């Protein structure tokens, strides 16, 4: 059972028209502040994690070299 091109019924095209709407100035400002706040939060958390990791590594290295608890004034 073959279908010939004459038997194919055309299908209606989907309505692809869309309306472009632009946000208001107030909405743009709110969106910008949300993005700025989120960026600041992520940057701050990243900086705290990086600083904390550096402190843990420094503490471990100082412990490995026996520098923890060393009293510099005891050398005199």
Backbone torsions as a table, in degrees:
resi	resn	phi	psi	omega
1	UNK	NA	100.3	179.6
2	UNK	-98.4	147.9	177.9
3	UNK	-104.0	129.0	177.6
4	UNK	-91.3	155.3	179.0
5	UNK	-56.3	-24.8	179.8
6	UNK	-71.5	-22.9	-178.1
7	UNK	-87.9	-10.5	-178.8
8	UNK	-79.5	124.4	-180.0
9	UNK	-89.7	134.3	178.2
10	UNK	-68.8	137.9	179.0
11	UNK	-95.4	142.8	179.6
12	UNK	-66.6	139.8	178.8
13	UNK	-71.4	143.7	178.6
14	UNK	-70.1	148.7	179.1
15	UNK	-77.4	102.2	-176.1
16	UNK	-99.8	7.5	179.5
17	UNK	-72.1	138.0	176.6
18	UNK	-134.1	152.6	-179.5
19	UNK	-102.4	125.0	179.3
20	UNK	-86.7	122.5	176.8
21	UNK	-117.5	139.2	-179.2
22	UNK	-102.4	138.4	179.7
23	UNK	-69.9	157.5	179.2
24	UNK	-73.7	167.9	-179.8
25	UNK	-62.8	-38.8	178.8
26	UNK	-63.5	-41.5	179.4
27	UNK	-67.1	-37.0	177.5
28	UNK	-64.6	-39.8	179.1
29	UNK	-66.4	-43.4	178.7
30	UNK	-62.5	-45.0	178.9
31	UNK	-62.2	-41.1	179.1
32	UNK	-63.8	-40.9	179.4
33	UNK	-67.2	-37.0	177.5
34	UNK	-64.8	-43.7	178.4
35	UNK	-64.3	-43.3	179.4
36	UNK	-63.9	-41.8	178.1
37	UNK	-65.7	-42.3	178.6
38	UNK	-64.3	-41.1	178.5
39	UNK	-64.3	-42.9	178.3
40	UNK	-64.1	-39.2	179.3
41	UNK	-65.0	-46.3	-179.6
42	UNK	-65.8	-40.6	178.7
43	UNK	-65.1	-42.1	179.0
44	UNK	-64.6	-43.5	178.5
45	UNK	-63.8	-40.9	178.1
46	UNK	-62.9	-41.1	179.2
47	UNK	-65.9	-40.9	179.2
48	UNK	-65.7	-42.3	178.4
49	UNK	-63.9	-42.6	180.0
50	UNK	-64.8	-43.5	178.8
51	UNK	-66.2	-42.1	177.8
52	UNK	-63.0	-41.7	177.5
53	UNK	-63.5	-41.8	178.5
54	UNK	-63.0	-38.0	179.4
55	UNK	-68.0	-40.2	178.8
56	UNK	-64.9	-42.5	178.5
57	UNK	-64.8	-42.6	179.3
58	UNK	-63.3	-39.8	178.5
59	UNK	-65.1	-41.2	179.5
60	UNK	-66.4	-42.0	179.7
61	UNK	-67.0	-42.1	178.8
62	UNK	-64.3	-36.9	176.8
63	UNK	-67.6	-36.7	180.0
64	UNK	-67.6	-32.9	179.5
65	UNK	-90.0	0.9	177.8
66	UNK	72.9	28.5	-177.8
67	UNK	-91.8	-11.8	-178.5
68	UNK	-74.1	133.9	179.3
69	UNK	79.7	7.2	179.4
70	UNK	-77.1	127.8	179.2
71	UNK	-98.9	111.9	-175.8
72	UNK	-65.8	-28.9	-178.2
73	UNK	-75.6	-13.2	-178.9
74	UNK	-73.6	-12.5	-179.7
75	UNK	-76.8	-12.0	-178.3
76	UNK	-93.2	NA	NA
